[in-house]
Amino acid sequence: MSEEAAAAVVLPAADQPPAVVKELPFAQRLEAKERELGADGDDDAAPDAPAPAAKPKAAATDPKEGKLAQLKALAGELGFALEETGVTVAERAEHRAAIRRQKAQLEQERAAFLKDKGDFDSNKGEKVARAEALLAALESGDPDGFSKHAGFKDFNDFQTNFLKRLADPNYSELKKLQAEVEAQKAERAKVEAEAKQRADSEQRAKAMDSYMSNLTATCQKSTNPLVQAMADDPLFLQAVFAIQRDHWDPETESTLTVEQAIKKAAKGARTDLESELRGLHERLSKGFAAPTVPAKIVALNGGGKKPAPKTAVVPASANGGGSVPKSVGEMSPAEWAKYKAARFAEAED
């Protein structure tokens, strides 16, 4: 089957019933039946004369049969079986009956829902009206009215019933049990709230530690010398974190980089972080600089020049005027005394 023929076949939707086969009017059906009966009678009667041989006609092709053949071929390719039947009156009646049953079921469910809703609203309205009446009687100072709306005959009946309940030993025990249960609920709620608060605090602390560790690693890899030098300073990291938190953008979920953050001032600060660090550096440089020596002291100390080390050769006059100094063992007592005095004099200088 060609693609053009397959495209020409249009299958009805699965959720739509087949088209109804229209019956012919009674007059047409009667005429067709008479023709059929007349043809049968002609066959029984003997023919008067041989009929002339009819010329062969070209077989007329019905376009409906061609389309039906295409539809059968397409159904066979898709794995369906095509039945050449139309929609009967019974099938259409069953379809309409199914629609009516569905509508009836929906109406029944809707009626049940509205009834339940009406009962709920009615009960709720009665309780609200009773509560309003009790409050009105209490505010107006009407004890009998209050007692009647509470379900008693009058105020005396209300008091008698209430005193009986108070005098009942089981009533006091019940009140104690109720108080204990309420205390346990309050304690349990308090413990759960504290546990949740601790868990939230621990989670925030872990998140903060992780963020500061990543911030330290980012500062160590920065190309800015100031940021790289202050990468392990906790005060610097806290200041950068505060500036980044102040400039957090919830829409893009992003903030400033470290290099951008040092150009900004923290909340409450007058200058940006980089200027503050530069000023601190200048003040510390002045505090740790070497002290300057006055000029008079420098002049008294020989202009700041150190004396030459006493490594010169001992003069000949120090050892008796000889050309070659004598050793200690070769000196006389007088020479030794003179040599010793000369050496002490040089040491004192």
C-alpha positions as CSV (number, residue, x, y, z in Angstrom):
1,M,0.0,0.0,0.0
2,S,1.5,3.4,-1.0
3,E,2.1,6.2,1.5
4,E,-0.4,8.5,-0.4
5,A,-3.2,5.8,0.0
6,A,-2.4,5.3,3.6
7,A,-2.5,9.0,4.3
8,A,-5.9,9.2,2.6
9,V,-7.4,6.8,5.0
10,V,-8.8,8.5,8.2
11,L,-9.6,6.3,11.1
12,P,-12.2,7.5,13.6
13,A,-11.1,8.4,17.1
14,A,-11.1,5.6,19.7
15,D,-13.4,7.5,22.1
16,Q,-16.0,8.3,19.4
17,P,-18.8,5.8,18.5
18,P,-19.0,4.6,14.9
19,A,-21.2,6.6,12.5
20,V,-24.9,5.6,12.3
21,V,-25.9,3.9,9.1
22,K,-28.9,5.9,7.8
23,E,-31.8,3.7,6.6
24,L,-33.5,4.4,3.3
25,P,-37.0,5.8,3.3
26,F,-39.8,3.3,3.1
27,A,-40.7,4.3,-0.5
28,Q,-37.2,3.6,-1.8
29,R,-37.0,0.3,0.1
30,L,-40.4,-0.8,-1.3
31,E,-39.3,0.1,-4.9
32,A,-36.1,-1.8,-4.5
33,K,-38.0,-4.9,-3.2
34,E,-40.4,-4.7,-6.1
35,R,-37.5,-4.6,-8.6
36,E,-36.0,-7.6,-6.9
37,L,-39.3,-9.6,-7.1
38,G,-39.8,-8.5,-10.7
39,A,-36.4,-9.8,-11.7
40,D,-37.1,-13.1,-10.1
41,G,-40.4,-13.4,-12.1
42,D,-38.7,-12.6,-15.4
43,D,-36.3,-15.5,-14.9
44,D,-39.2,-18.0,-14.5
45,A,-41.0,-16.9,-17.7
46,A,-39.8,-18.1,-21.1
47,P,-38.2,-15.5,-23.2
48,D,-40.1,-14.5,-26.4
49,A,-37.0,-13.8,-28.4
50,P,-33.3,-14.0,-27.9
51,A,-32.0,-10.9,-26.6
52,P,-29.2,-9.3,-28.5
53,A,-25.8,-9.8,-27.2
54,A,-24.8,-7.0,-25.0
55,K,-21.6,-5.3,-25.7
56,P,-19.0,-5.8,-23.0
57,K,-18.7,-2.8,-20.7
58,A,-15.8,-1.6,-18.8
59,A,-16.0,-2.7,-15.2
60,A,-17.0,0.4,-13.2
61,T,-14.8,0.9,-10.2
62,D,-16.5,2.2,-7.1
63,P,-14.4,4.8,-5.2
64,K,-15.8,3.6,-1.9
65,E,-14.6,0.0,-2.6
66,G,-11.1,1.4,-3.3
67,K,-11.1,3.3,0.0
68,L,-12.5,0.4,1.9
69,A,-9.7,-1.8,0.5
70,Q,-7.1,0.8,1.5
71,L,-8.6,0.9,5.0
72,K,-8.5,-2.9,5.3
73,A,-4.9,-3.0,4.1
74,L,-3.9,-0.3,6.6
75,A,-5.8,-2.0,9.4
76,G,-4.0,-5.3,8.6
77,E,-0.6,-3.5,8.7
78,L,-1.4,-2.1,12.1
79,G,-2.6,-5.4,13.5
80,F,-6.4,-4.6,13.5
81,A,-9.3,-6.4,12.0
82,L,-11.9,-4.3,10.2
83,E,-15.5,-5.4,10.5
84,E,-17.9,-4.1,7.8
85,T,-20.7,-3.3,10.2
86,G,-22.4,-0.1,11.1
87,V,-23.7,1.2,14.5
88,T,-26.9,-0.5,15.3
89,V,-29.8,1.1,17.2
90,A,-29.1,-1.1,20.2
91,E,-25.4,-0.1,20.4
92,R,-26.3,3.6,20.3
93,A,-28.9,3.1,22.9
94,E,-26.4,1.3,25.1
95,H,-23.9,4.2,24.7
96,R,-26.5,6.7,25.7
97,A,-27.5,4.6,28.6
98,A,-23.9,4.4,29.8
99,I,-23.7,8.2,29.6
100,R,-26.8,8.6,31.6
101,R,-25.5,6.2,34.2
102,Q,-22.3,8.2,34.5
103,K,-24.2,11.4,34.9
104,A,-26.4,9.9,37.5
105,Q,-23.4,8.6,39.5
106,L,-21.8,12.1,39.4
107,E,-25.0,13.7,40.6
108,Q,-25.3,11.2,43.4
109,E,-21.7,11.8,44.5
110,R,-22.3,15.6,44.3
111,A,-25.5,15.3,46.4
112,A,-23.7,13.3,49.1
113,F,-20.8,15.8,49.2
114,L,-23.2,18.7,49.5
115,K,-25.1,16.9,52.3
116,D,-21.9,16.2,54.3
117,K,-20.8,19.8,53.8
118,G,-24.2,21.1,55.0
119,D,-24.1,18.9,58.1
120,F,-20.6,20.1,58.9
121,D,-21.6,23.8,58.4
122,S,-24.7,23.2,60.5
123,N,-22.8,21.7,63.4
124,K,-20.1,24.3,63.2
125,G,-22.8,27.1,63.1
126,E,-24.5,25.7,66.1
127,K,-21.3,25.5,68.1
128,V,-20.3,29.1,67.1
129,A,-23.8,30.4,68.0
130,R,-23.6,28.6,71.4
131,A,-20.1,30.1,72.1
132,E,-21.3,33.6,71.2
133,A,-24.3,33.2,73.4
134,L,-22.1,32.1,76.3
135,L,-19.8,35.0,75.9
136,A,-22.7,37.5,75.6
137,A,-24.2,36.2,78.8
138,L,-20.9,36.3,80.6
139,E,-20.2,39.9,79.5
140,S,-23.7,41.0,80.4
141,G,-23.5,39.4,83.9
142,D,-26.4,37.0,83.3
143,P,-25.6,33.8,85.3
144,D,-28.9,32.1,84.5
145,G,-28.5,32.8,80.8
146,F,-24.9,31.6,80.9
147,S,-26.0,28.3,82.7
148,K,-28.8,27.7,80.2
149,H,-26.5,28.1,77.2
150,A,-24.0,25.7,79.0
151,G,-26.7,23.0,79.2
152,F,-28.2,23.6,82.7
153,K,-31.5,24.7,84.0
154,D,-30.3,27.7,85.9
155,F,-27.3,29.0,87.8
156,N,-28.1,26.9,90.9
157,D,-28.1,23.7,88.7
158,F,-24.8,24.8,87.2
159,Q,-23.2,25.4,90.7
160,T,-24.6,22.1,92.1
161,N,-23.2,20.1,89.1
162,F,-19.8,21.9,89.3
163,L,-19.5,21.4,93.0
164,K,-20.2,17.7,92.6
165,R,-17.4,17.4,90.1
166,L,-15.0,19.2,92.5
167,A,-16.1,17.0,95.4
168,D,-15.5,13.8,93.4
169,P,-12.0,12.4,94.3
170,N,-11.6,11.1,90.8
171,Y,-12.0,14.7,89.5
172,S,-8.9,16.0,91.5
173,E,-6.9,12.9,90.4
174,L,-8.0,13.6,86.8
175,K,-6.9,17.2,87.1
176,K,-3.5,16.1,88.4
177,L,-3.1,13.7,85.6
178,Q,-4.0,16.4,83.1
179,A,-1.5,18.7,84.7
180,E,1.2,16.1,84.5
181,V,0.4,15.3,80.9
182,E,0.6,19.0,80.0
183,A,3.9,19.4,81.9
184,Q,5.3,16.4,80.0
185,K,4.2,17.9,76.7
186,A,5.7,21.2,77.5
187,E,9.0,19.6,78.6
188,R,9.1,17.5,75.5
189,A,8.5,20.5,73.3
190,K,11.2,22.4,75.1
191,V,13.7,19.5,74.7
192,E,12.9,19.2,71.0
193,A,13.2,23.0,70.5
194,E,16.6,23.0,72.3
195,A,17.8,20.0,70.3
196,K,16.7,21.6,67.1
197,Q,18.5,24.9,68.1
198,R,21.7,23.0,68.8
199,A,21.5,21.1,65.6
200,D,21.0,24.3,63.7
201,S,23.9,26.0,65.5
202,E,26.2,23.1,64.8
203,Q,25.1,23.1,61.1
204,R,25.8,26.8,60.9
205,A,29.2,26.4,62.6
206,K,30.2,23.6,60.2
207,A,29.0,25.7,57.2
208,M,31.0,28.7,58.6
209,D,34.2,26.6,59.1
210,S,33.9,25.2,55.6
211,Y,33.3,28.7,54.1
212,M,36.3,30.2,56.0
213,S,38.5,27.3,54.8
214,N,37.6,27.9,51.2
215,L,38.1,31.6,51.7
216,T,41.6,31.0,53.1
217,A,42.5,28.8,50.1
218,T,41.1,31.5,47.8
219,C,43.2,34.2,49.4
220,Q,46.3,32.1,49.2
221,K,45.8,31.7,45.4
222,S,45.0,35.4,44.9
223,T,47.2,37.5,42.6
224,N,46.8,40.5,44.9
225,P,49.9,40.7,47.2
226,L,47.9,42.2,50.1
227,V,45.3,39.4,50.0
228,Q,47.9,36.7,49.7
229,A,49.9,38.1,52.6
230,M,46.8,38.3,54.8
231,A,45.4,34.9,53.9
232,D,46.0,33.3,57.3
233,D,44.9,36.4,59.4
234,P,41.6,35.6,61.1
235,L,40.6,39.2,61.6
236,F,41.2,39.9,57.9
237,L,39.1,36.9,56.9
238,Q,36.3,37.9,59.2
239,A,36.2,41.4,57.7
240,V,36.1,40.0,54.2
241,F,33.3,37.6,55.1
242,A,31.3,40.4,56.7
243,I,31.6,42.6,53.5
244,Q,30.7,39.6,51.3
245,R,27.6,38.9,53.5
246,D,26.5,42.6,53.3
247,H,26.8,42.4,49.4
248,W,25.1,39.0,49.0
249,D,22.6,39.0,46.0
250,P,19.8,36.4,46.7
251,E,18.6,36.5,43.1
252,T,21.9,35.5,41.5
253,E,23.2,33.8,44.7
254,S,26.5,35.5,44.4
255,T,28.6,38.1,46.2
256,L,31.9,40.1,45.8
257,T,35.2,38.4,45.2
258,V,38.0,38.9,47.8
259,E,39.7,41.5,45.6
260,Q,36.5,43.4,45.2
261,A,35.6,43.1,48.9
262,I,38.8,44.8,50.1
263,K,37.8,47.8,48.0
264,K,34.6,48.1,50.1
265,A,34.0,49.4,53.6
266,A,32.4,47.1,56.2
267,K,29.1,48.1,57.8
268,G,29.9,51.0,60.3
269,A,33.4,51.6,58.9
270,R,34.4,54.9,57.4
271,T,37.0,53.7,54.9
272,D,37.5,50.6,52.9
273,L,39.4,47.6,54.1
274,E,42.4,48.1,51.9
275,S,42.9,51.7,53.1
276,E,42.6,50.6,56.8
277,L,45.3,48.0,56.3
278,R,47.5,50.6,54.5
279,G,47.1,53.0,57.4
280,L,47.9,50.3,59.9
281,H,51.0,49.4,58.0
282,E,52.2,53.0,58.1
283,R,51.6,53.3,61.8
284,L,53.4,50.1,62.5
285,S,56.4,51.1,60.3
286,K,56.8,54.3,62.4
287,G,56.6,52.4,65.6
288,F,59.2,49.8,64.7
289,A,61.6,52.1,62.9
290,A,65.3,52.4,64.3
291,P,65.7,55.5,66.6
292,T,67.7,58.4,65.1
293,V,71.0,59.4,67.0
294,P,71.5,63.2,67.6
295,A,74.3,64.8,65.7
296,K,76.2,65.9,68.9
297,I,76.4,62.3,70.1
298,V,77.6,61.2,66.7
299,A,80.4,63.9,66.8
300,L,81.5,62.8,70.2
301,N,81.8,59.3,69.1
302,G,84.1,60.2,66.3
303,G,81.6,60.8,63.7
304,G,80.1,57.4,64.1
305,K,83.3,55.7,62.9
306,K,84.6,52.6,64.8
307,P,88.2,52.6,65.9
308,A,90.5,50.4,64.0
309,P,91.3,47.0,65.6
310,K,94.6,46.8,67.5
311,T,96.2,44.2,65.3
312,A,99.3,46.4,64.3
313,V,102.8,45.1,64.8
314,V,104.3,46.1,68.1
315,P,106.7,49.1,67.6
316,A,110.3,48.6,68.2
317,S,110.3,51.0,71.1
318,A,108.0,48.8,73.0
319,N,110.5,46.0,73.3
320,G,113.8,47.9,73.9
321,G,114.3,49.4,70.5
322,G,115.5,46.3,68.7
323,S,114.7,45.6,65.2
324,V,113.1,42.2,66.0
325,P,111.0,41.9,69.1
326,K,112.2,39.5,71.7
327,S,110.1,36.7,73.0
328,V,108.8,36.6,76.6
329,G,111.4,34.1,77.5
330,E,114.3,36.2,76.2
331,M,113.3,39.4,78.1
332,S,114.9,40.5,81.3
333,P,112.8,41.4,84.3
334,A,113.1,45.1,83.4
335,E,112.2,44.6,79.8
336,W,109.3,42.4,80.8
337,A,107.9,45.1,83.1
338,K,108.3,47.7,80.4
339,Y,106.7,45.5,77.8
340,K,103.8,44.7,80.1
341,A,103.2,48.4,80.8
342,A,103.1,49.2,77.1
343,R,100.6,46.5,76.4
344,F,98.3,47.7,79.2
345,A,98.5,51.2,77.9
346,E,97.5,50.0,74.4
347,A,94.6,48.1,75.9
348,E,93.4,51.1,77.8
349,D,93.4,53.2,74.6
